[in-house]
Amino acid sequence: MPGVIFSNRKLDASRFGLIDVGLTAINYLGVPMPEDRGPLDGKPWTVR
């Protein structure tokens, strides 16, 4: 189902998905990424 993402920062990604939000927050806060991530765990967006 399509949706809308509102952000006051520029996001660089080729696609956006709900599954990517958690990893984006972890990455933005500087927390190391989990080692046991699989291909279905999403990818963090680049926040500028």
Phi and psi restraints in degrees (range 20) as a CNS / XPLOR table:
assign (resid 1 and name C) (resid 2 and name N)
       (resid 2 and name CA) (resid 2 and name C) 1.0 -65.4 20.0 2
assign (resid 2 and name N) (resid 2 and name CA)
       (resid 2 and name C) (resid 3 and name N) 1.0 153.1 20.0 2
assign (resid 2 and name C) (resid 3 and name N)
       (resid 3 and name CA) (resid 3 and name C) 1.0 -147.7 20.0 2
assign (resid 3 and name N) (resid 3 and name CA)
       (resid 3 and name C) (resid 4 and name N) 1.0 -173.1 20.0 2
assign (resid 3 and name C) (resid 4 and name N)
       (resid 4 and name CA) (resid 4 and name C) 1.0 -128.2 20.0 2
assign (resid 4 and name N) (resid 4 and name CA)
       (resid 4 and name C) (resid 5 and name N) 1.0 136.9 20.0 2
assign (resid 4 and name C) (resid 5 and name N)
       (resid 5 and name CA) (resid 5 and name C) 1.0 -113.1 20.0 2
assign (resid 5 and name N) (resid 5 and name CA)
       (resid 5 and name C) (resid 6 and name N) 1.0 123.2 20.0 2
assign (resid 5 and name C) (resid 6 and name N)
       (resid 6 and name CA) (resid 6 and name C) 1.0 -103.8 20.0 2
assign (resid 6 and name N) (resid 6 and name CA)
       (resid 6 and name C) (resid 7 and name N) 1.0 132.6 20.0 2
assign (resid 6 and name C) (resid 7 and name N)
       (resid 7 and name CA) (resid 7 and name C) 1.0 -149.5 20.0 2
assign (resid 7 and name N) (resid 7 and name CA)
       (resid 7 and name C) (resid 8 and name N) 1.0 143.3 20.0 2
assign (resid 7 and name C) (resid 8 and name N)
       (resid 8 and name CA) (resid 8 and name C) 1.0 -94.7 20.0 2
assign (resid 8 and name N) (resid 8 and name CA)
       (resid 8 and name C) (resid 9 and name N) 1.0 9.2 20.0 2
assign (resid 8 and name C) (resid 9 and name N)
       (resid 9 and name CA) (resid 9 and name C) 1.0 -126.8 20.0 2
assign (resid 9 and name N) (resid 9 and name CA)
       (resid 9 and name C) (resid 10 and name N) 1.0 152.1 20.0 2
assign (resid 9 and name C) (resid 10 and name N)
       (resid 10 and name CA) (resid 10 and name C) 1.0 -74.5 20.0 2
assign (resid 10 and name N) (resid 10 and name CA)
       (resid 10 and name C) (resid 11 and name N) 1.0 132.6 20.0 2
assign (resid 10 and name C) (resid 11 and name N)
       (resid 11 and name CA) (resid 11 and name C) 1.0 -112.6 20.0 2
assign (resid 11 and name N) (resid 11 and name CA)
       (resid 11 and name C) (resid 12 and name N) 1.0 129.8 20.0 2
assign (resid 11 and name C) (resid 12 and name N)
       (resid 12 and name CA) (resid 12 and name C) 1.0 -107.6 20.0 2
assign (resid 12 and name N) (resid 12 and name CA)
       (resid 12 and name C) (resid 13 and name N) 1.0 111.9 20.0 2
assign (resid 12 and name C) (resid 13 and name N)
       (resid 13 and name CA) (resid 13 and name C) 1.0 -162.3 20.0 2
assign (resid 13 and name N) (resid 13 and name CA)
       (resid 13 and name C) (resid 14 and name N) 1.0 152.7 20.0 2
assign (resid 13 and name C) (resid 14 and name N)
       (resid 14 and name CA) (resid 14 and name C) 1.0 -83.6 20.0 2
assign (resid 14 and name N) (resid 14 and name CA)
       (resid 14 and name C) (resid 15 and name N) 1.0 -21.8 20.0 2
assign (resid 14 and name C) (resid 15 and name N)
       (resid 15 and name CA) (resid 15 and name C) 1.0 -149.5 20.0 2
assign (resid 15 and name N) (resid 15 and name CA)
       (resid 15 and name C) (resid 16 and name N) 1.0 157.5 20.0 2
assign (resid 15 and name C) (resid 16 and name N)
       (resid 16 and name CA) (resid 16 and name C) 1.0 -124.5 20.0 2
assign (resid 16 and name N) (resid 16 and name CA)
       (resid 16 and name C) (resid 17 and name N) 1.0 135.0 20.0 2
assign (resid 16 and name C) (resid 17 and name N)
       (resid 17 and name CA) (resid 17 and name C) 1.0 -143.0 20.0 2
assign (resid 17 and name N) (resid 17 and name CA)
       (resid 17 and name C) (resid 18 and name N) 1.0 153.1 20.0 2
assign (resid 17 and name C) (resid 18 and name N)
       (resid 18 and name CA) (resid 18 and name C) 1.0 -59.7 20.0 2
assign (resid 18 and name N) (resid 18 and name CA)
       (resid 18 and name C) (resid 19 and name N) 1.0 -33.3 20.0 2
assign (resid 18 and name C) (resid 19 and name N)
       (resid 19 and name CA) (resid 19 and name C) 1.0 -66.2 20.0 2
assign (resid 19 and name N) (resid 19 and name CA)
       (resid 19 and name C) (resid 20 and name N) 1.0 -20.2 20.0 2
assign (resid 19 and name C) (resid 20 and name N)
       (resid 20 and name CA) (resid 20 and name C) 1.0 -82.6 20.0 2
assign (resid 20 and name N) (resid 20 and name CA)
       (resid 20 and name C) (resid 21 and name N) 1.0 -14.5 20.0 2
assign (resid 20 and name C) (resid 21 and name N)
       (resid 21 and name CA) (resid 21 and name C) 1.0 -63.2 20.0 2
assign (resid 21 and name N) (resid 21 and name CA)
       (resid 21 and name C) (resid 22 and name N) 1.0 -45.7 20.0 2
assign (resid 21 and name C) (resid 22 and name N)
       (resid 22 and name CA) (resid 22 and name C) 1.0 -61.7 20.0 2
assign (resid 22 and name N) (resid 22 and name CA)
       (resid 22 and name C) (resid 23 and name N) 1.0 -45.6 20.0 2
assign (resid 22 and name C) (resid 23 and name N)
       (resid 23 and name CA) (resid 23 and name C) 1.0 -67.3 20.0 2
assign (resid 23 and name N) (resid 23 and name CA)
       (resid 23 and name C) (resid 24 and name N) 1.0 -32.5 20.0 2
assign (resid 23 and name C) (resid 24 and name N)
       (resid 24 and name CA) (resid 24 and name C) 1.0 -65.4 20.0 2
assign (resid 24 and name N) (resid 24 and name CA)
       (resid 24 and name C) (resid 25 and name N) 1.0 -42.6 20.0 2
assign (resid 24 and name C) (resid 25 and name N)
       (resid 25 and name CA) (resid 25 and name C) 1.0 -64.3 20.0 2
assign (resid 25 and name N) (resid 25 and name CA)
       (resid 25 and name C) (resid 26 and name N) 1.0 -44.2 20.0 2
assign (resid 25 and name C) (resid 26 and name N)
       (resid 26 and name CA) (resid 26 and name C) 1.0 -59.4 20.0 2
assign (resid 26 and name N) (resid 26 and name CA)
       (resid 26 and name C) (resid 27 and name N) 1.0 -46.8 20.0 2
assign (resid 26 and name C) (resid 27 and name N)
       (resid 27 and name CA) (resid 27 and name C) 1.0 -64.1 20.0 2
assign (resid 27 and name N) (resid 27 and name CA)
       (resid 27 and name C) (resid 28 and name N) 1.0 -43.2 20.0 2
assign (resid 27 and name C) (resid 28 and name N)
       (resid 28 and name CA) (resid 28 and name C) 1.0 -64.0 20.0 2
assign (resid 28 and name N) (resid 28 and name CA)
       (resid 28 and name C) (resid 29 and name N) 1.0 -35.8 20.0 2
assign (resid 28 and name C) (resid 29 and name N)
       (resid 29 and name CA) (resid 29 and name C) 1.0 -82.2 20.0 2
assign (resid 29 and name N) (resid 29 and name CA)
       (resid 29 and name C) (resid 30 and name N) 1.0 -4.3 20.0 2
assign (resid 29 and name C) (resid 30 and name N)
       (resid 30 and name CA) (resid 30 and name C) 1.0 82.4 20.0 2
assign (resid 30 and name N) (resid 30 and name CA)
       (resid 30 and name C) (resid 31 and name N) 1.0 14.9 20.0 2
assign (resid 30 and name C) (resid 31 and name N)
       (resid 31 and name CA) (resid 31 and name C) 1.0 -80.3 20.0 2
assign (resid 31 and name N) (resid 31 and name CA)
       (resid 31 and name C) (resid 32 and name N) 1.0 137.3 20.0 2
assign (resid 31 and name C) (resid 32 and name N)
       (resid 32 and name CA) (resid 32 and name C) 1.0 -60.4 20.0 2
assign (resid 32 and name N) (resid 32 and name CA)
       (resid 32 and name C) (resid 33 and name N) 1.0 142.3 20.0 2
assign (resid 32 and name C) (resid 33 and name N)
       (resid 33 and name CA) (resid 33 and name C) 1.0 -68.2 20.0 2
assign (resid 33 and name N) (resid 33 and name CA)
       (resid 33 and name C) (resid 34 and name N) 1.0 143.6 20.0 2
assign (resid 33 and name C) (resid 34 and name N)
       (resid 34 and name CA) (resid 34 and name C) 1.0 -60.5 20.0 2
assign (resid 34 and name N) (resid 34 and name CA)
       (resid 34 and name C) (resid 35 and name N) 1.0 138.6 20.0 2
assign (resid 34 and name C) (resid 35 and name N)
       (resid 35 and name CA) (resid 35 and name C) 1.0 -71.1 20.0 2
assign (resid 35 and name N) (resid 35 and name CA)
       (resid 35 and name C) (resid 36 and name N) 1.0 -30.8 20.0 2
assign (resid 35 and name C) (resid 36 and name N)
       (resid 36 and name CA) (resid 36 and name C) 1.0 -94.0 20.0 2
assign (resid 36 and name N) (resid 36 and name CA)
       (resid 36 and name C) (resid 37 and name N) 1.0 27.0 20.0 2
assign (resid 36 and name C) (resid 37 and name N)
       (resid 37 and name CA) (resid 37 and name C) 1.0 -67.9 20.0 2
assign (resid 37 and name N) (resid 37 and name CA)
       (resid 37 and name C) (resid 38 and name N) 1.0 139.4 20.0 2
assign (resid 37 and name C) (resid 38 and name N)
       (resid 38 and name CA) (resid 38 and name C) 1.0 -105.9 20.0 2
assign (resid 38 and name N) (resid 38 and name CA)
       (resid 38 and name C) (resid 39 and name N) 1.0 177.4 20.0 2
assign (resid 38 and name C) (resid 39 and name N)
       (resid 39 and name CA) (resid 39 and name C) 1.0 -67.7 20.0 2
assign (resid 39 and name N) (resid 39 and name CA)
       (resid 39 and name C) (resid 40 and name N) 1.0 -17.4 20.0 2
assign (resid 39 and name C) (resid 40 and name N)
       (resid 40 and name CA) (resid 40 and name C) 1.0 -94.9 20.0 2
assign (resid 40 and name N) (resid 40 and name CA)
       (resid 40 and name C) (resid 41 and name N) 1.0 5.1 20.0 2
assign (resid 40 and name C) (resid 41 and name N)
       (resid 41 and name CA) (resid 41 and name C) 1.0 -87.0 20.0 2
assign (resid 41 and name N) (resid 41 and name CA)
       (resid 41 and name C) (resid 42 and name N) 1.0 1.0 20.0 2
assign (resid 41 and name C) (resid 42 and name N)
       (resid 42 and name CA) (resid 42 and name C) 1.0 85.8 20.0 2
assign (resid 42 and name N) (resid 42 and name CA)
       (resid 42 and name C) (resid 43 and name N) 1.0 179.1 20.0 2
assign (resid 42 and name C) (resid 43 and name N)
       (resid 43 and name CA) (resid 43 and name C) 1.0 -134.3 20.0 2
assign (resid 43 and name N) (resid 43 and name CA)
       (resid 43 and name C) (resid 44 and name N) 1.0 139.1 20.0 2
assign (resid 43 and name C) (resid 44 and name N)
       (resid 44 and name CA) (resid 44 and name C) 1.0 -70.9 20.0 2
assign (resid 44 and name N) (resid 44 and name CA)
       (resid 44 and name C) (resid 45 and name N) 1.0 144.5 20.0 2
assign (resid 44 and name C) (resid 45 and name N)
       (resid 45 and name CA) (resid 45 and name C) 1.0 -80.3 20.0 2
assign (resid 45 and name N) (resid 45 and name CA)
       (resid 45 and name C) (resid 46 and name N) 1.0 155.0 20.0 2
assign (resid 45 and name C) (resid 46 and name N)
       (resid 46 and name CA) (resid 46 and name C) 1.0 -87.4 20.0 2
assign (resid 46 and name N) (resid 46 and name CA)
       (resid 46 and name C) (resid 47 and name N) 1.0 119.9 20.0 2
assign (resid 46 and name C) (resid 47 and name N)
       (resid 47 and name CA) (resid 47 and name C) 1.0 -104.3 20.0 2
assign (resid 47 and name N) (resid 47 and name CA)
       (resid 47 and name C) (resid 48 and name N) 1.0 125.6 20.0 2
